[in-house]
Amino acid sequence: MSAQPTRRALLLGASALALAGCSRGSEADSASEEQSASQRPYVFANAATAPTLDPTLTDNVETNRVARQVLDGLVAPDSLTGEAVPALAVSWAASDDGRTLDFALRRDVVFHDGEKLTAQSVCRNFERWAAASVRDTATGRHSLFDAIFRRGTPQGSLYDGCEAVDEHTFRLLLTRRFPALVTCLTHPAFGIASSASIDDDTVGTAPVGTGPFRVVRGLDPGAGQLPDDPIELESFPEHWNGTGDIGRLSFVAIVDPRMRYIALETGRVDGYDLVGLSDFAPLARDGVQVLQRDPYALSYLGIHTSSKWLDSLEVRGAVMSAIDRQALVREHYPEGTGVAQDFMPARFNIPDGTSGYPDYNPQDARRALEDAGYDGTPLRFAYPTGASRSWALEPERLYADISEQLVRCGFEIEPVPLPWSTYAQSLRTRSADHDLFLSGLSGGLRDQDFFTAVLFSATTPELDLRSESLHELIEEAAGVPDGEQRQELYSRVGDQVAQHRTALPLAFPITAVAVNQRTASFPLSSTGFEPFREVELTQS
């Protein structure tokens, strides 16, 4: 399957034909105009800093957003359905037993450093992911490869190797059938880096891929992005699918929602993510484009099940009965956000199960605490500071309201504020230092397995949920193709998660992007990983 010419390429081709008889001076003027267009800048404000530019070992949205521009994947998500469509791979086929997948690569693709894309370079990436991936509670190291390929699970890893069949064909070997794998490869975590970038260990600071943008200014070794430090990219003219309107793309981090609004209003940025609650109305009055994503993120309250008192199912139920999720949604999320009844977004249409989560009932919560003999031991409640997230625009305020609800029902709460830059790592490496925690998940790809695999396919230090039957059920669902049987299995997964009372789903938040008048079209994605090559700018 060959690359289709873009609208821009067609227009340029038509212009070339029309100008064929023009003077050399007209050709020079046209070239000058085209050069000017290719250098057009665009500045986008993220809601947090990127701790690394390597999407392999973080689920950070800001890292993945940059990676989407720089590192092409083998497949890409269809903009409407999220299903896998060709990118670096033009076709793929599975064996009858589903344990072997052959991928045919696009030819004549080059990395930003001039290296050619080959089957060997793709396998080099799989080898890196497999070698780097381990559920390491000592360092907090964790990756999507772990979750998708089931590293650290009782059933063992799905990954069994990668082989180059010829220069443009590689074979992925699995230990068992996994029908959703190709869809999972649409995630930026599986973007392909050049062999030299891997060997030089620059994937985390200035990755070299085949994407429509290349890194001009990345990160310093051993350091994450600073709020005043932009990540700068430039258009890659040799991209296999052509270039877009943006010539130079900068990502800045502005952690305060109000300051992001001011940055757009004053012209410092062209667009920003995660519009604050108080800014929807002013932006509408000013005629600013506010684009709302479908609800595909999840916020939840995590419970460390081996903590004192929380090792009791009844006390965990009391925590859940104490929380008024309807009130939280009204106060902390944009209109259109719904209370989460389980951990699976509504778009998957999973059948309702037989189990659920306790409704808000302060009387039941107080009674359960009294019956359990709770002695007032403070529960240490961790929450992130210094960032807006898709699952909580202002985590500090969300923590304060949940904490107040718990105290009203008889719990004692000890706040554990942690900077967002180290929050996920702290939850994994210092899990004994918290009893409750606020967290969330940004839906990174369109498959049910993403939500169950990341949270529940193996015992994690954050929740410390140990359930062999749950892990086996998730594994069984992953091995079944889409259809009624798979839907029913995920309904049973939801039942088991609810019965364990290990986490309380709070909301499926609406999130929004605001863009200025220079932006004629913005390719909004429910995942937040928008392809900026497809941004269209006005001619003025």
C-alpha positions as CSV (number, residue, x, y, z in Angstrom):
1,M,0.0,0.0,0.0
2,S,1.7,3.2,-1.1
3,A,1.4,6.5,0.7
4,Q,-1.5,8.7,-0.4
5,P,-0.7,12.3,-1.4
6,T,-1.8,14.9,1.1
7,R,-4.1,17.7,0.2
8,R,-1.1,20.0,0.5
9,A,0.9,17.9,-1.9
10,L,-1.9,17.9,-4.4
11,L,-2.2,21.7,-4.2
12,L,1.5,22.1,-4.7
13,G,1.5,19.8,-7.6
14,A,-1.3,21.8,-9.3
15,S,0.5,25.0,-8.6
16,A,3.6,23.6,-10.3
17,L,1.7,22.8,-13.4
18,A,0.0,26.2,-13.5
19,L,3.4,28.0,-13.2
20,A,5.2,25.8,-15.7
21,G,5.2,28.6,-18.2
22,C,6.0,31.5,-15.8
23,S,9.2,33.4,-15.7
24,R,12.2,32.4,-13.6
25,G,11.3,35.4,-11.3
26,S,7.8,34.1,-10.7
27,E,9.3,30.7,-9.8
28,A,11.6,32.3,-7.4
29,D,8.7,34.2,-5.8
30,S,6.7,31.0,-5.4
31,A,9.7,29.2,-3.9
32,S,10.1,32.1,-1.4
33,E,6.5,31.9,-0.4
34,E,6.7,28.1,0.0
35,Q,9.8,28.5,2.1
36,S,8.1,31.0,4.3
37,A,5.1,28.7,4.8
38,S,7.4,25.8,5.7
39,Q,8.9,27.9,8.5
40,R,5.6,28.9,10.1
41,P,5.8,28.4,13.9
42,Y,3.3,27.0,16.3
43,V,3.5,27.0,20.1
44,F,1.3,24.6,22.1
45,A,1.1,24.7,25.9
46,N,1.0,21.4,27.8
47,A,-0.5,21.2,31.3
48,A,2.7,19.6,32.8
49,T,6.3,19.1,32.0
50,A,7.6,16.0,30.1
51,P,9.9,14.0,32.4
52,T,11.5,12.3,29.4
53,L,11.0,12.2,25.6
54,D,11.1,8.4,25.7
55,P,7.5,7.1,25.7
56,T,8.7,3.5,26.5
57,L,9.0,4.0,30.2
58,T,6.3,6.5,31.1
59,D,2.6,6.9,30.6
60,N,2.9,10.6,30.7
61,V,0.6,12.4,28.2
62,E,3.1,15.1,27.5
63,T,5.9,12.7,26.6
64,N,3.5,10.7,24.4
65,R,2.3,13.8,22.7
66,V,5.8,14.8,21.7
67,A,6.6,11.2,20.7
68,R,3.6,11.1,18.4
69,Q,5.2,13.8,16.3
70,V,8.8,12.4,16.2
71,L,8.5,8.6,16.3
72,D,6.2,7.0,13.7
73,G,4.7,3.7,14.8
74,L,4.2,0.6,12.7
75,V,0.5,1.5,12.7
76,A,-1.5,4.6,13.5
77,P,-5.0,5.0,15.0
78,D,-7.8,5.9,12.6
79,S,-8.9,9.4,13.5
80,L,-12.6,8.3,13.8
81,T,-12.5,4.7,15.0
82,G,-9.1,4.3,16.6
83,E,-8.6,1.1,14.7
84,A,-5.1,0.4,13.3
85,V,-4.3,1.8,9.9
86,P,-0.9,1.5,8.0
87,A,2.0,3.7,9.0
88,L,5.5,2.3,8.8
89,A,4.0,-1.1,8.2
90,V,1.8,-1.3,5.1
91,S,0.3,-4.7,5.8
92,W,0.4,-7.5,8.4
93,A,-0.9,-11.0,8.7
94,A,-1.3,-13.4,11.6
95,S,-0.7,-17.2,11.5
96,D,-3.6,-19.5,12.1
97,D,-2.7,-20.0,15.8
98,G,-2.3,-16.2,16.2
99,R,1.3,-16.6,17.6
100,T,3.1,-15.2,14.6
101,L,2.5,-11.9,12.9
102,D,4.4,-10.9,9.7
103,F,4.6,-7.2,9.0
104,A,5.6,-5.7,5.6
105,L,7.4,-2.3,5.9
106,R,7.0,0.7,3.8
107,R,10.0,1.1,1.5
108,D,12.3,4.2,1.1
109,V,11.6,5.5,4.6
110,V,14.5,7.3,6.3
111,F,15.1,8.3,9.9
112,H,15.9,11.9,10.7
113,D,19.6,10.9,10.9
114,G,19.6,9.4,7.4
115,E,19.4,5.8,8.5
116,K,17.0,3.6,6.4
117,L,14.1,1.9,8.0
118,T,14.6,-1.9,7.8
119,A,13.3,-5.0,9.5
120,Q,16.5,-5.1,11.5
121,S,15.9,-1.6,12.9
122,V,12.4,-2.4,13.9
123,C,13.5,-5.6,15.7
124,R,16.1,-3.5,17.4
125,N,13.3,-1.5,19.0
126,F,11.4,-4.5,20.2
127,E,14.6,-5.8,21.7
128,R,15.1,-2.5,23.5
129,W,11.5,-2.5,24.8
130,A,11.8,-6.1,26.1
131,A,15.2,-5.5,27.7
132,A,14.2,-2.2,29.4
133,S,10.8,-3.4,30.5
134,V,10.4,-4.9,34.0
135,R,8.0,-4.2,36.7
136,D,10.7,-2.9,39.0
137,T,9.3,-1.6,42.3
138,A,12.7,-0.5,43.5
139,T,13.1,2.1,40.8
140,G,9.5,2.7,39.8
141,R,10.4,1.6,36.2
142,H,7.2,0.6,34.4
143,S,6.1,0.7,30.8
144,L,3.2,0.0,28.5
145,F,5.2,-2.9,27.1
146,D,4.9,-4.5,30.6
147,A,1.1,-4.2,30.6
148,I,0.4,-5.0,26.9
149,F,2.9,-7.9,26.7
150,R,2.1,-9.1,30.2
151,R,5.6,-8.8,31.7
152,G,5.6,-9.8,35.3
153,T,2.3,-11.6,35.2
154,P,1.8,-15.2,36.4
155,Q,1.0,-16.3,32.9
156,G,4.3,-15.0,31.6
157,S,5.3,-12.6,28.8
158,L,3.5,-12.6,25.5
159,Y,6.6,-11.5,23.7
160,D,8.7,-14.4,22.3
161,G,11.0,-12.5,19.9
162,C,11.4,-10.5,16.7
163,E,12.9,-11.8,13.5
164,A,13.9,-10.0,10.3
165,V,12.6,-12.2,7.4
166,D,14.1,-9.9,4.8
167,E,15.0,-6.2,4.6
168,H,11.4,-5.0,4.6
169,T,9.6,-7.9,6.4
170,F,9.8,-8.8,10.1
171,R,8.1,-11.5,12.1
172,L,6.8,-10.9,15.7
173,L,6.6,-14.1,17.8
174,L,4.2,-14.5,20.6
175,T,3.8,-17.1,23.3
176,R,0.0,-17.1,22.9
177,R,-2.8,-15.6,20.8
178,F,-3.5,-11.9,21.4
179,P,-6.0,-10.5,18.8
180,A,-5.8,-6.9,20.0
181,L,-2.0,-6.6,19.6
182,V,-2.0,-4.6,16.4
183,T,-4.4,-2.1,17.8
184,C,-2.2,-1.8,20.9
185,L,0.7,-0.9,18.7
186,T,-1.0,2.4,17.7
187,H,0.1,3.8,21.1
188,P,3.1,6.3,20.9
189,A,5.0,4.0,23.3
190,F,5.6,1.8,20.3
191,G,7.1,4.5,18.1
192,I,10.2,3.4,16.2
193,A,13.6,5.0,16.9
194,S,16.7,4.8,14.9
195,S,19.3,2.2,15.9
196,A,21.9,5.0,16.4
197,S,19.5,6.8,18.7
198,I,19.1,3.6,20.7
199,D,22.8,2.9,20.8
200,D,23.7,6.4,21.8
201,D,21.0,6.4,24.5
202,T,19.3,9.6,23.2
203,V,15.8,8.4,23.0
204,G,14.9,10.1,26.3
205,T,16.5,13.4,25.4
206,A,16.4,13.9,21.7
207,P,14.9,10.8,20.0
208,V,15.5,10.2,16.3
209,G,12.5,8.7,14.5
210,T,10.9,8.8,11.1
211,G,8.1,11.2,12.1
212,P,6.9,14.4,10.4
213,F,8.9,16.4,13.0
214,R,12.5,16.1,14.2
215,V,13.9,17.3,17.5
216,V,15.8,20.6,17.4
217,R,15.9,21.2,21.1
218,G,15.3,18.3,23.5
219,L,16.1,17.7,27.1
220,D,19.4,17.7,29.0
221,P,20.6,14.2,30.0
222,G,19.3,13.1,33.4
223,A,16.8,16.0,33.6
224,G,13.2,16.4,32.7
225,Q,11.6,19.4,31.0
226,L,11.5,22.7,33.0
227,P,8.4,24.9,32.8
228,D,10.4,27.7,31.1
229,D,12.2,25.2,28.8
230,P,10.4,24.6,25.4
231,I,10.8,21.4,23.5
232,E,11.4,22.5,19.9
233,L,10.8,20.5,16.8
234,E,11.0,21.3,13.1
235,S,9.3,19.8,10.1
236,F,11.1,16.9,8.5
237,P,10.9,17.5,4.7
238,E,11.7,13.8,3.8
239,H,8.7,12.4,5.7
240,W,7.1,9.6,3.8
241,N,3.6,11.2,4.1
242,G,4.6,14.8,3.4
243,T,4.7,17.8,5.6
244,G,2.0,20.0,7.0
245,D,1.5,23.7,7.6
246,I,3.7,23.9,10.7
247,G,7.4,24.4,10.1
248,R,8.5,24.8,13.7
249,L,6.6,23.3,16.6
250,S,7.3,24.2,20.2
251,F,5.8,22.5,23.4
252,V,5.9,24.6,26.5
253,A,4.7,23.6,30.0
254,I,2.3,25.9,31.8
255,V,1.0,24.1,34.9
256,D,-1.6,26.6,36.1
257,P,-4.9,26.5,34.1
258,R,-5.4,30.3,34.4
259,M,-1.9,31.0,33.2
260,R,-2.5,28.8,30.1
261,Y,-5.6,30.9,29.4
262,I,-3.7,34.1,29.7
263,A,-0.9,32.8,27.5
264,L,-3.4,32.2,24.7
265,E,-5.1,35.5,25.2
266,T,-1.8,37.4,25.0
267,G,-0.5,35.5,22.0
268,R,2.3,33.7,23.8
269,V,0.8,30.3,22.6
270,D,-1.3,29.2,19.7
271,G,-3.2,26.6,21.6
272,Y,-3.3,24.8,24.9
273,D,-4.5,21.6,26.5
274,L,-6.9,21.1,29.5
275,V,-9.0,24.3,29.6
276,G,-9.7,25.2,33.2
277,L,-13.3,25.1,34.6
278,S,-13.4,28.9,35.1
279,D,-12.2,29.6,31.6
280,F,-14.8,28.0,29.4
281,A,-17.2,31.0,29.6
282,P,-14.5,33.8,29.0
283,L,-13.1,31.9,26.0
284,A,-16.6,31.5,24.6
285,R,-17.3,35.3,25.1
286,D,-14.1,36.1,23.3
287,G,-15.0,33.8,20.3
288,V,-12.0,31.5,21.0
289,Q,-12.3,27.9,19.6
290,V,-12.7,25.4,22.4
291,L,-12.7,21.8,21.2
292,Q,-14.0,19.2,23.6
293,R,-12.7,15.6,23.5
294,D,-14.9,12.6,24.0
295,P,-14.7,11.3,27.6
296,Y,-11.9,8.8,27.4
297,A,-9.9,9.4,30.5
298,L,-10.6,7.9,33.9
299,S,-10.1,9.3,37.4
300,Y,-10.1,7.0,40.4
301,L,-9.3,6.8,44.1
302,G,-6.8,4.0,44.7
303,I,-6.7,2.0,48.0
304,H,-3.5,0.3,49.1
305,T,-5.1,-3.0,50.2
306,S,-2.3,-4.2,52.5
307,S,-2.4,-1.0,54.6
308,K,-3.5,-1.1,58.2
309,W,-7.4,-1.0,58.4
310,L,-7.6,-1.0,54.6
311,D,-6.8,-4.7,54.5
312,S,-10.4,-5.0,55.6
313,L,-13.0,-5.3,52.8
314,E,-15.6,-3.6,55.1
315,V,-13.4,-0.6,55.8
316,R,-12.6,-0.2,52.1
317,G,-16.4,-0.3,51.5
318,A,-16.8,2.4,54.1
319,V,-14.3,4.6,52.2
320,M,-16.4,4.2,49.1
321,S,-19.7,4.9,50.9
322,A,-18.2,8.1,52.3
323,I,-17.6,9.7,48.9
324,D,-20.2,11.7,47.0
325,R,-19.1,11.1,43.4
326,Q,-22.0,13.1,42.0
327,A,-20.9,16.2,44.0
328,L,-17.3,15.7,42.9
329,V,-18.3,15.6,39.2
330,R,-20.4,18.8,39.6
331,E,-17.6,20.7,41.3
332,H,-14.5,19.6,39.6
333,Y,-15.2,18.6,36.0
334,P,-16.5,20.2,32.9
335,E,-20.2,19.8,31.9
336,G,-20.7,16.5,30.2
337,T,-18.5,14.6,32.5
338,G,-20.2,11.5,33.9
339,V,-19.8,9.5,37.1
340,A,-17.8,6.4,36.4
341,Q,-19.7,3.3,37.4
342,D,-16.7,1.1,36.5
343,F,-13.3,1.2,35.0
344,M,-14.3,0.9,31.3
345,P,-15.4,3.9,29.2
346,A,-19.0,3.8,27.9
347,R,-17.9,3.6,24.3
348,F,-17.1,-0.1,24.7
349,N,-20.7,-0.9,25.7
350,I,-19.7,-3.6,28.2
351,P,-22.8,-5.3,29.7
352,D,-23.7,-4.3,33.2
353,G,-22.4,-6.8,35.7
354,T,-24.0,-8.1,38.9
355,S,-21.6,-6.2,41.2
356,G,-21.1,-2.5,41.6
357,Y,-19.6,0.1,43.9
358,P,-21.3,1.4,47.1
359,D,-23.5,4.4,46.6
360,Y,-22.9,7.5,48.7
361,N,-24.2,6.7,52.1
362,P,-22.5,8.5,55.1
363,Q,-24.6,6.5,57.6
364,D,-23.4,3.2,56.2
365,A,-19.8,4.4,56.2
366,R,-20.0,5.5,59.9
367,R,-21.7,2.2,60.8
368,A,-19.0,0.1,59.1
369,L,-16.2,2.0,60.8
370,E,-17.9,1.5,64.2
371,D,-18.4,-2.2,63.5
372,A,-14.7,-2.6,62.4
373,G,-13.5,-0.9,65.6
374,Y,-11.6,1.8,63.7
375,D,-9.4,3.6,66.2
376,G,-8.8,6.9,64.4
377,T,-5.4,5.9,62.8
378,P,-4.8,8.5,60.1
379,L,-5.0,7.3,56.6
380,R,-2.2,8.8,54.5
381,F,-3.7,10.2,51.4
382,A,-1.3,10.9,48.4
383,Y,-2.1,13.4,45.7
384,P,-0.1,15.2,43.0
385,T,0.7,18.9,43.0
386,G,1.9,21.3,40.3
387,A,0.1,20.0,37.3
388,S,-3.3,19.7,35.6
389,R,-4.2,16.2,34.4
390,S,-6.9,14.9,32.1
391,W,-8.4,13.1,35.1
392,A,-8.1,16.0,37.5
393,L,-7.8,19.7,36.3
394,E,-6.9,20.7,39.9
395,P,-5.8,17.6,41.9
396,E,-5.2,19.6,45.1
397,R,-8.8,20.8,45.2
398,L,-10.2,17.3,44.3
399,Y,-8.1,15.9,47.2
400,A,-9.4,18.5,49.6
401,D,-13.1,17.7,48.9
402,I,-12.6,13.9,49.0
403,S,-10.6,14.3,52.3
404,E,-13.4,16.4,53.8
405,Q,-16.0,13.9,52.9
406,L,-14.0,11.1,54.5
407,V,-13.4,13.1,57.7
408,R,-17.2,13.8,58.0
409,C,-17.7,10.1,58.1
410,G,-15.2,9.5,60.8
411,F,-11.9,8.9,59.1
412,E,-8.7,10.7,60.1
413,I,-6.7,11.8,57.0
414,E,-3.1,12.7,56.7
415,P,-2.2,14.6,53.5
416,V,0.7,13.4,51.4
417,P,1.3,16.0,48.7
418,L,3.8,14.9,46.1
419,P,5.1,16.8,43.1
420,W,3.7,15.6,39.8
421,S,7.2,15.1,38.3
422,T,7.8,12.2,40.7
423,Y,4.3,11.2,41.6
424,A,3.9,8.0,39.7
425,Q,7.4,6.9,40.7
426,S,6.7,7.6,44.3
427,L,3.5,5.6,44.3
428,R,5.5,2.6,43.0
429,T,8.7,2.9,45.0
430,R,7.2,4.2,48.2
431,S,3.9,2.3,48.2
432,A,4.2,1.7,52.0
433,D,4.1,5.5,52.6
434,H,0.5,5.9,51.5
435,D,-2.9,4.3,52.1
436,L,-5.1,6.2,49.6
437,F,-4.1,8.0,46.5
438,L,-5.6,10.0,43.6
439,S,-4.8,8.8,40.2
440,G,-6.2,8.4,36.7
441,L,-5.6,6.9,33.3
442,S,-5.7,8.7,29.9
443,G,-7.1,6.3,27.3
444,G,-4.1,5.8,25.0
445,L,-5.6,3.4,22.5
446,R,-9.0,2.0,21.5
447,D,-9.3,-1.4,23.1
448,Q,-10.8,-2.7,26.3
449,D,-7.5,-4.5,27.2
450,F,-5.7,-1.1,27.7
451,F,-7.8,-0.2,30.8
452,T,-7.7,-3.6,32.4
453,A,-4.1,-4.5,31.5
454,V,-2.6,-1.3,32.8
455,L,-4.4,-1.4,36.1
456,F,-5.2,-5.0,37.0
457,S,-3.4,-7.6,34.8
458,A,-0.7,-8.0,37.5
459,T,-0.1,-7.1,41.1
460,T,1.2,-3.5,41.3
461,P,2.8,-1.8,44.3
462,E,0.3,1.0,44.2
463,L,-2.8,-1.1,44.9
464,D,-1.1,-4.4,46.1
465,L,-4.2,-6.3,44.8
466,R,-3.4,-10.0,44.7
467,S,-6.0,-12.0,42.9
468,E,-5.0,-15.0,40.7
469,S,-8.5,-15.5,39.5
470,L,-8.8,-11.8,38.3
471,H,-5.5,-12.0,36.5
472,E,-6.5,-15.2,34.8
473,L,-9.9,-13.7,33.7
474,I,-8.2,-10.7,32.2
475,E,-5.8,-13.0,30.4
476,E,-8.7,-15.0,29.0
477,A,-10.5,-11.9,27.8
478,A,-7.3,-10.7,26.0
479,G,-7.1,-13.9,24.0
480,V,-10.6,-13.7,22.6
481,P,-11.4,-11.7,19.4
482,D,-13.9,-8.8,19.6
483,G,-17.5,-10.1,20.0
484,E,-20.2,-11.1,22.4
485,Q,-17.9,-13.5,24.3
486,R,-15.2,-10.9,24.9
487,Q,-17.8,-8.3,26.0
488,E,-19.2,-10.8,28.6
489,L,-15.7,-11.6,29.8
490,Y,-14.9,-7.9,30.4
491,S,-18.2,-7.6,32.3
492,R,-17.0,-10.4,34.6
493,V,-13.7,-8.6,35.0
494,G,-15.6,-5.5,36.1
495,D,-17.5,-7.6,38.6
496,Q,-14.3,-9.0,40.2
497,V,-12.6,-5.6,40.4
498,A,-15.7,-4.2,42.1
499,Q,-15.8,-7.1,44.6
500,H,-12.2,-6.5,45.7
501,R,-13.0,-2.8,46.5
502,T,-9.4,-2.0,45.7
503,A,-10.2,1.3,43.8
504,L,-13.2,3.5,43.3
505,P,-13.8,4.9,39.8
506,L,-14.8,8.5,40.1
507,A,-15.4,10.1,36.7
508,F,-14.9,9.9,32.9
509,P,-13.9,13.5,32.4
510,I,-14.5,15.8,29.5
511,T,-11.3,17.6,28.5
512,A,-10.8,20.5,26.1
513,V,-8.2,22.2,23.9
514,A,-8.4,25.9,23.1
515,V,-6.8,27.3,19.9
516,N,-6.3,30.8,18.5
517,Q,-7.6,32.3,15.2
518,R,-4.4,31.2,13.4
519,T,-5.6,27.6,13.8
520,A,-8.0,26.8,10.9
521,S,-8.3,23.1,11.9
522,F,-7.1,21.1,14.8
523,P,-7.1,17.2,14.7
524,L,-8.6,16.6,18.1
525,S,-8.1,13.1,19.5
526,S,-9.8,11.5,22.5
527,T,-6.3,10.1,23.5
528,G,-4.7,13.6,23.6
529,F,-2.0,12.4,21.1
530,E,-2.9,14.8,18.3
531,P,-0.8,14.6,15.1
532,F,0.3,18.2,14.6
533,R,1.2,17.5,11.0
534,E,-2.5,17.7,10.4
535,V,-3.0,21.1,12.0
536,E,-4.1,23.6,9.3
537,L,-3.2,27.3,9.7
538,T,-5.0,30.3,8.2
539,Q,-3.2,32.1,5.4
540,S,-3.0,35.4,7.3
